[in-house]
Amino acid sequence: GIDVTHPQSYRSVITREVVEPLGLTAALVRVPGDDNGPLDGAGDRYEQDINSAGGIDLQILGIGRTGHIGFNEPGSSFGSTTRVKTLTQQTRQDNSRFFGSLDEVPTHCLTQGIGTILRARHLFLFAFGASKAQAIASAVEGPLTASSPGSAIQLHPHVTVFVDTQAASELANSDYYRQAFEQRLDWEKI
């Protein structure tokens, strides 16, 4: 893993991309591995933090080309909790742009499990670009399968998917989704 002070650590990315732009209180934001304690047991400690806080109100997600959400690679259990996962070579290659080289990209990470993600009250999933089109189509319209971890979002009652035209290009029902969004009822609006 990487230290919480590393520019690509969960803590650094969340602080830079979410906490600071939104003016949030950094002390109130928790990320996996935040305590810099031993990796053994870190997942359980994070799950305890979530439970102590009363759960997760809003889970913000991206999706990888492999269909992973969080870093739950294909084959991940829909009931999984926060734990260490081995990253696929594809995920490591896709993330190498954030590091000096592929060799610097971790081979493992601490990630919320799919079960943990699904317990959040609301899910926002963001995907942009043509490289995410197949993963989005599988997650939104494909069968529920561990081969496409993102498909687990179909089980959640309050999920909003934000995509650009390219990421939506393989959705069979994109016209309907656009219509439903444009004609949503007042109580459905974000």
C-alpha positions as CSV (number, residue, x, y, z in Angstrom):
1,G,0.0,0.0,0.0
2,I,0.9,3.6,0.1
3,D,1.2,6.0,3.0
4,V,-1.8,8.3,3.7
5,T,0.5,11.3,3.0
6,H,1.3,10.0,-0.6
7,P,-0.3,12.3,-3.2
8,Q,-2.3,9.3,-4.6
9,S,-3.5,8.0,-1.2
10,Y,-7.3,7.9,-0.6
11,R,-6.8,10.6,2.0
12,S,-4.9,12.9,-0.3
13,V,-7.2,12.4,-3.3
14,I,-10.4,12.9,-1.2
15,T,-9.0,16.0,0.4
16,R,-7.8,17.5,-2.9
17,E,-10.9,16.6,-5.0
18,V,-13.8,16.7,-2.5
19,V,-13.0,18.2,0.9
20,E,-11.2,21.3,-0.1
21,P,-13.4,22.3,-3.1
22,L,-16.6,21.8,-1.1
23,G,-15.2,23.4,2.1
24,L,-15.9,20.4,4.2
25,T,-14.4,19.7,7.6
26,A,-11.6,17.3,6.9
27,A,-11.8,15.8,10.4
28,L,-15.3,14.6,9.6
29,V,-14.3,12.7,6.5
30,R,-13.1,9.1,6.8
31,V,-11.3,7.0,4.2
32,P,-10.1,3.4,4.3
33,G,-6.7,3.1,6.0
34,D,-6.9,6.6,7.4
35,D,-5.6,5.6,10.8
36,N,-2.2,4.6,9.3
37,G,-2.5,1.5,11.6
38,P,-1.5,-2.0,10.6
39,L,-3.1,-3.3,7.4
40,D,-4.2,-6.4,9.2
41,G,-7.5,-5.4,10.7
42,A,-7.8,-2.1,8.8
43,G,-11.0,-3.2,7.1
44,D,-12.6,-4.1,10.3
45,R,-11.6,-0.8,11.9
46,Y,-13.0,1.1,8.9
47,E,-16.3,-0.8,9.1
48,Q,-16.5,0.1,12.8
49,D,-15.9,3.8,11.9
50,I,-18.8,3.6,9.4
51,N,-21.1,2.0,12.0
52,S,-20.1,4.5,14.7
53,A,-20.9,7.4,12.3
54,G,-24.4,6.0,11.7
55,G,-23.5,4.7,8.2
56,I,-22.7,6.4,4.9
57,D,-25.1,9.0,3.6
58,L,-23.6,9.5,0.1
59,Q,-21.2,7.1,-1.6
60,I,-19.4,8.7,-4.6
61,L,-18.1,6.1,-7.0
62,G,-16.3,5.8,-10.3
63,I,-16.2,2.7,-12.4
64,G,-13.1,1.1,-13.9
65,R,-12.8,-0.5,-17.4
66,T,-12.9,-3.9,-15.7
67,G,-16.3,-2.9,-14.2
68,H,-14.9,-2.5,-10.7
69,I,-16.5,-0.1,-8.2
70,G,-14.3,0.9,-5.4
71,F,-11.5,-1.5,-6.2
72,N,-13.8,-4.5,-6.2
73,E,-12.4,-6.3,-9.2
74,P,-14.4,-8.9,-11.2
75,G,-15.1,-11.9,-9.0
76,S,-15.8,-9.8,-5.9
77,S,-18.7,-10.8,-3.6
78,F,-21.7,-8.6,-3.6
79,G,-21.7,-9.1,0.2
80,S,-18.1,-8.1,0.8
81,T,-17.0,-5.6,3.3
82,T,-13.9,-3.4,3.5
83,R,-10.8,-5.5,2.9
84,V,-7.5,-5.8,1.0
85,K,-7.9,-6.6,-2.7
86,T,-5.4,-7.5,-5.4
87,L,-5.6,-5.1,-8.3
88,T,-5.9,-6.5,-11.9
89,Q,-3.1,-5.6,-14.3
90,Q,-5.7,-3.6,-16.3
91,T,-6.6,-1.5,-13.2
92,R,-2.9,-0.9,-12.4
93,Q,-2.2,0.1,-16.0
94,D,-5.2,2.5,-16.0
95,N,-4.0,4.1,-12.8
96,S,-0.3,4.3,-13.8
97,R,-1.0,7.8,-15.2
98,F,-1.3,9.0,-11.6
99,F,2.2,7.6,-10.7
100,G,5.6,7.9,-12.2
101,S,5.5,4.4,-13.7
102,L,3.6,1.2,-13.6
103,D,6.1,-0.2,-11.1
104,E,5.0,2.5,-8.6
105,V,1.3,1.5,-8.8
106,P,0.3,-0.6,-5.8
107,T,-0.6,-4.2,-6.5
108,H,-3.1,-4.3,-3.6
109,C,-5.4,-1.8,-2.0
110,L,-7.7,-1.5,0.9
111,T,-11.2,-0.9,-0.5
112,Q,-14.8,-0.8,0.7
113,G,-16.5,-4.0,-0.2
114,I,-19.6,-4.1,-2.5
115,G,-21.8,-4.9,0.6
116,T,-20.4,-1.8,2.3
117,I,-21.1,0.3,-0.7
118,L,-24.6,-1.0,-1.1
119,R,-25.4,-0.1,2.6
120,A,-24.9,3.7,1.8
121,R,-28.2,5.6,1.7
122,H,-27.4,7.1,-1.8
123,L,-25.0,6.2,-4.5
124,F,-23.6,8.6,-7.1
125,L,-21.7,6.8,-9.9
126,F,-19.7,8.9,-12.3
127,A,-18.2,7.8,-15.7
128,F,-16.8,9.8,-18.5
129,G,-15.3,8.8,-21.9
130,A,-15.7,6.0,-24.4
131,S,-13.4,3.7,-22.4
132,K,-16.1,3.4,-19.7
133,A,-19.0,2.7,-22.1
134,Q,-18.9,-1.1,-21.8
135,A,-18.5,-1.0,-18.1
136,I,-21.5,1.4,-17.8
137,A,-23.7,-0.7,-20.1
138,S,-22.8,-3.8,-18.0
139,A,-23.4,-2.1,-14.7
140,V,-26.7,-0.5,-15.7
141,E,-28.3,-2.9,-18.1
142,G,-26.3,-6.1,-17.8
143,P,-27.1,-9.1,-15.6
144,L,-26.2,-9.1,-12.0
145,T,-22.9,-10.9,-11.9
146,A,-19.7,-10.9,-10.0
147,S,-18.0,-10.7,-13.4
148,S,-19.2,-7.1,-13.5
149,P,-19.0,-5.7,-9.9
150,G,-20.7,-2.5,-11.0
151,S,-23.8,-4.4,-11.8
152,A,-24.4,-4.5,-8.0
153,I,-25.8,-0.9,-8.2
154,Q,-28.9,-2.4,-9.7
155,L,-29.7,-3.7,-6.2
156,H,-29.7,-0.2,-4.7
157,P,-32.9,1.8,-4.3
158,H,-31.3,5.3,-4.6
159,V,-28.5,5.4,-7.2
160,T,-27.9,8.1,-9.7
161,V,-25.5,7.5,-12.6
162,F,-23.8,10.5,-14.2
163,V,-22.3,9.9,-17.6
164,D,-21.3,11.8,-20.7
165,T,-22.4,10.9,-24.2
166,Q,-19.4,8.7,-24.8
167,A,-19.8,6.7,-21.6
168,A,-23.5,6.3,-22.4
169,S,-22.8,5.2,-26.0
170,E,-23.4,1.4,-25.3
171,L,-26.6,1.8,-23.3
172,A,-29.6,0.3,-25.1
173,N,-32.1,2.4,-23.3
174,S,-30.3,5.8,-23.1
175,D,-33.2,7.7,-24.8
176,Y,-35.5,6.4,-22.1
177,Y,-33.1,7.3,-19.3
178,R,-32.8,10.8,-20.7
179,Q,-36.6,11.1,-20.9
180,A,-37.1,9.8,-17.4
181,F,-34.5,12.3,-16.1
182,E,-36.1,15.3,-17.9
183,Q,-39.6,14.3,-16.8
184,R,-38.8,13.3,-13.2
185,L,-41.2,14.3,-10.5
186,D,-40.4,17.0,-8.0
187,W,-39.7,14.6,-5.2
188,E,-37.2,12.7,-7.5
189,K,-35.0,15.7,-8.1
190,I,-31.6,15.8,-6.5
